[in-house]
């Protein structure tokens, strides 16, 4: 039987094979992972629904596969034999070629043995194939066959992908040829010393202008391209700019950040932004909704799940902080830091990447100025934040230095009118300029 790529989650049509976890001839148990798949959202293992023996691998590392596509050909006869009667009244099976009936002399010798001797021989017979299997898996005797799974943990595989390293060219220094992060770094240093391009081996081309290197588009980059094209061509964007004086907010942050640190959390501006966004969304629910053109309906959400754009080596990924309105700043800060860290390591689950009703894209941390964010469909709004700058502000007859942040709210003009979008943006500014007033209900 062929094991096919099952439905993984809504909106995921397939992914890239980043690791083969089995080889032809391997015995697999029900639920054992066959491959590791990189989707546009997360890295997920794909298990087998039945036990059996791998007859043939139908995909290779680097292949892009879709839901329903066959991954391996499996001899799943074992799953059927499990259903057959196993009691002593069942018909005896014919001896296999490897298990010939004992001769008369062997039978008499077995009869003369004590029960303990017969049990010891039986245990030894069972241990032999198990020993052989362990040796094959660890590579203690036989190295992995050509084209088989490369012995390296997921963290090392991620490092290799980020550095453009083909692990089949790296020599592992641990037992069984297992590859470590130091092995990958050493390979890169050696490659750099000799001036070898990362795509060497058929991917580097010479042109009249110089050399070019070609790499396949990753699953996540393919999804980003498709989503951004859809968003920009189908959603009539309006971008609303507004300045926020966050001088007092920064003083509040400086005052309470040490208290958060004592509790194992980092108070960031993004945490404060999430609170401000939810406050404004409750006043203007049009920006916490989606448009269902098929049924001619507007779907208003009574929950507040905010997506936060995270820059990763693989591309932009947006994990989601769920139920933000039900959490205090300490909870939000701890969850946001954990989500961001696991997102960069590609360890977030699919559930942690779904269900967002609005998105925050904060590029102030990398020193970016104001920008025009693109809405992430089916959402209808996104807040873009750049770097705050010291600006002379005229107050009480004189100019004083204030820290000013320029915000940009993008909204879907099919649902959100300009007046609503402007009021929503002004409300966020109001909260950021008087954060304590929000908690006092002012």
N, C-alpha and C positions, 0 to 999 in steps of 0.2 A: 504494500500500500504506500501511497505518497502522503507525506505530512505537508500540509499547506500552511501558509502564513495566515493565522486567524485574524479576525477583527480585533483590533487593539483598543481603539477609542474613537469617539466621534471626531471627524475631521482628519484622521490619520489614514492615508491611503497606502502607505508603505514606508520603506526606509532603506538605508544602506547596510549591507552586511559588513560589520567591522571585525567580527571574530567567529571562526568556526570552532565550536566546542567539542565536536566529535569527529571521528575518522571512519572511513569505510571499514567495516568489520567489527566496529565497537558494539558492545551490548549496552542498551539503554533501558532504564526503568521508566515507568509511567511518571510524567511530570518533570523528567530530567531535561535541562536546557540543551537545545541543539545548536543554536546560534545566538550571537549578541547583535541586536539590530539598533542602529542609530536612526531614529525618526526625526522629524522636524521639531520635536518637542523634548524628547528625552531618549536615553539609552536603555533599552529593555531586553531581557532575555526571552527567547521563544522556546517554550517547552514542548515535549512530545506528548500527545494524548494517550499513547499506548506504549507498552514495553515491546522490545524486539531487538533485532540486529540491523545495523545500518548497512544496507546493500550498496547504495550509491548516493554520493553527494550531488545535488542538482544545482547548487549555487556555489560561488566562490567568494572569497574575501574581496570586498570592494563592489560587489554587484548591487544594483538597485532592484529591490523586489517589491511587489505590490500584494495587497491582500488577496488571498486565493491562489497565489502562485506556489507551486510545489517547491519545497526546500530540500527534502531528502526522500529517498526511496527506502522504506523500512519493511523488514520482514516482521510483520505484526502477528505472526501465527501464535506467539506466546500468549497474547491476550485472549485468544480463542481457547487455548488449551487450559487456561486457568478456569474456564467455565465448565470443563469436562469433569466428570466424577473422579475423585482422587482416593476413594476408599479402597480397602483391601479387596472388596468384592469386584472391583473393576477388572476388565480383561487384562491379562499380562501383556506388556508390549514386547515386540520382538527385540532381541538384543541387537545393539548397534555394532558397526564394524569395529569400534574401539572397545566394546565390551563383549568379548566372546565368552561362551559358556566355559566353565572350568572343566579340565580333564578329570578322569577318574582319580589319578594320583593327586591332583590338586584338591579334589573334593575330600579325599581321605585325610590329606594334610590339614585342611581347614577344620575338619571334624575333630582332629586331635588337639587343635589349639584351644586355649582357654578363652572365655568370653572377653577378658581384658586384652589378650593379644589380638583378637579379632577387632575389637574396638580401636586399638592403637593403629592397626593397619588401615582401618577405614578413615580415621582422622588424617593420617598421613596422605592417603589418596586424595582427600578433599583439599588438603592444604597445598598440594603441588600446583594445581591449576590456579588457585588463588594467588600463590606466590608469583607465578608467571605473569598473572594479570597485573599485579602491583608493580612488578618490574617494568612492564610495558608502559604503564601510566607514568611512572616516575622517571623513566628513561635511564634507570640504573644500569641496564645492560644494553638495551636497544635504543638508539636515538630516535626522535620522531621521524616518521617516514616523510619523504619529499612531498610537499603539498599538504601535509597534515597541519593540525593545530600548532601554533607557535607557543611555546611555554613562556607566558608573560602575564602578569596580573593586569586587571583593567586599568589601574593607575598608570602603569608603564605604557600601555597601549594608547591611552589618552595623550601622554607626553610625546610619544612617537608621532601621533597624528599632528600634534601642534607644531612639531619640529620638521615635519615632512620626511620622516624616516620610515623606510620599509624594513619591518622587523625581520623579514626573512634574510636580510643582509647583515644582521647584527649577531655576533657570537655571544651567547650567554655564559657567564662565569660561575653561576651557582650550579648546584647538583642537578644533573639531568639536562644541562644546557639552558636552565631557566634564566631569562633575561631580566636584569634589574635596571633601575633608572640610571645608575652610574654607567652601565654598559651603553645605554642609548646616548648619554652625554659624551662619553668617550668616542663613540662612532661619529657624532656630529663634529667634535673637535678634529678628528682625523680627516673627515671629509672636507672641513673648512681649510685645513692645512694644505690639502692637495687641490683646493679650488674646484671641487666637484659640486655641480649644481644640485639642489634637492630633487629635481625631477629627472636626474640622469637615468639613462636606460630607455631611450626612445621618446621621452617627453620634451627634450630640448631641441630646438630647431634654429638653424641659422638663416637669417634674412639679410637683405642688403643694408639694413639699418643696424643689425646686431643680432644677438641671440634672443630667443623667446622660449619661455617655459610654459607648458600646458598641463593643467591639472583638472581632473573631473570635478564637476560642481557637487558639493556635498548636499546631503538631504536637507539639512537645515537652511543652507543658502538658497537652495531651489525653492523651499517653502517661503522664505523671506521675500524672494523676488516675485513669486506669484501673488502673495498677499499684498505687497506694496503696490504692485501693478493694478490689482483689483481695487484697492482702496483709492488710489489716485485717479483712476479712470471712471469709477462708478459713484464716488461720494463727492458731492459739491462741498468742498472745504471752505470754511470761513475761519480766519486766524485773528484772534482778538488779543492785542498787546496791552499790557498794563504794568505800571511800575509799583513796587511795594517797598516801603521803607522798613527794613527789617533790623534796624539798629537795636530797638528794644528786644526783639526776638533773639538776636545774637547774645545780648546780655543775659536773657533768661536761660539760653542754652549754656552759656559759660557758668552760670550759677548752679544749675542742676546736673550738668554732665558728670561731675565727680560723684554725686550721689547715685547716679545710674551705674557708674563703673563699679562702685562698691557691691552692687547687686548682680554683677556679671553681665551688664548690658552696656551698649554704646548708644547714647542719645545723639541721633543724627538729624539733620534738617529734613531728610526724607520722611522720618517718622512724624515730624510736625506737619509736613505737607499733607500726609495721609489724613490726619485729623481735620485739617482745614478743608480738604476735598470733600470728605464725608459730610461735614457741616453744611457746605454749599449744595451738595447733591440733595440733601433732605429738603432744602428750600426750593430747589429747582429740579424736580424729578424728571423733567424732559431729558436731562443729560445722564440719567441713570436708567435709560430705556433702550429698546431696540425696535427696529422697524420690520414688520413681517409683511412684505409686499404681496406674498402669495395669498395670504388670507385677508389682506387689507386691514391689518391691526397694528396698534402700537402696544408693545409689551413693556409695562412699567415694572421695575424690579424693587421689591421691598427688602432687599438685602444689599449689602455694600461690600463687594469684593474688588479690591483695587490691585490691578496689575502694576508691577514695577519693573521697568526695563533694566536689564543687567547686561553689561558688556562682558562677553566671554571670548576666549580664543577661537571658538567655533562660530561666533556670530552673536547677534542680539537675541536674547531669550527673555521672556517676560513671565516670571513666576507670579503667583497671586497670593496676596494676604487676604484670607477669607474673613468675613464678618468683622470688618474693621470697627464698625460702630459699637461692637460689644466688647472691645478690648481697650485697656488703658495704655498709656504711652510706654510703660515698662514692657508690657506684653508685646506690643507692636515692635518696639526696638529689638527685643530678643529674637522674635520670629523673623523680622526682616533681615537681620544679620545672618541668621542661620540659613534662610532661603537663598540669599545672595551667594554665600560661600558654597553651598551644595549645588547651586546653579552653575557656578564657574567650573565645578568639578564634574558636571553632568550627572549628578546623583539625585536630582529632584524626581519625584514621581509624576505620572501623568495627571493625577488629581490635583497636584500643586500647580499645574500649568493651565488649569481650566476654570471657567466660571467667572472671569473678570467682567465687571460692569463698567469700569472706567480705568484709564491708565495714567500713570505718572512716569515721565521721562526726565530725570534729573541729570543734566550734563555739567552742572557746576563743579563737581568734584574733579573733572579733567580740564577745568579752565575754559570751557566753551562759552561763547557769548550767546545772545538770543538766537533762536532758530525756529523754523516752522515744522512742528511735529506732524506726522501723518497718523490719522485715526486708524486704529486696529479693529476692523470689522469683526463681528456685527455691532460693536460699540459705536456710540455716536459722539464721544468726546475724549480728549486727551489733554493733559497739562504738560507743557514743556518748560523746564526751568534751566536757566543758564547760571553764570557766575555773578555773584553780587559784587558791586564796585563802590568804592568810596566816591561820593558825589557831593558837590557843594549845593546845598538846598537853602533857599531863602526863607528865613523864619524870623519873625519879630524884628523886622528891619535890618537883618544882617544875614550873611551867608554862613552856614554851619556845615561841617562835614557829617554826612549821614551815609550809612550803607544801604544802597538801593539795589533791588533785585528786579530785573525785567522778566515778567511772565508772559507766556503765550498759551492761550487756550484755543485749541482747534475743535470745531464742532460741525456736525452734519447739518447743513442748511435745509435739508428735506424735513427735518423734525424740529430743529432748534432755530428760532428766529433770532435776528441780530440783537434785539432788545433783551431777550432772555439770556443769550450768550454773554452780553455785556454785563448784565446784572450778576450773573453767576461768577464772572471773573472779578467783578468789584467785591463780591462777598468773600472770595478767597483772599483778596488783598486786605480787606477789613480784618479778617481773622489773623493774618500774618502780622499786621501792624499792631493788633491788640489781642494777643493770644489768650491772655488771662480773662479778658472780657467775654470770650466765647464760653468759657467754663462758668462764668457768672450769669450767662444768659443775656448779655447785653448786645 
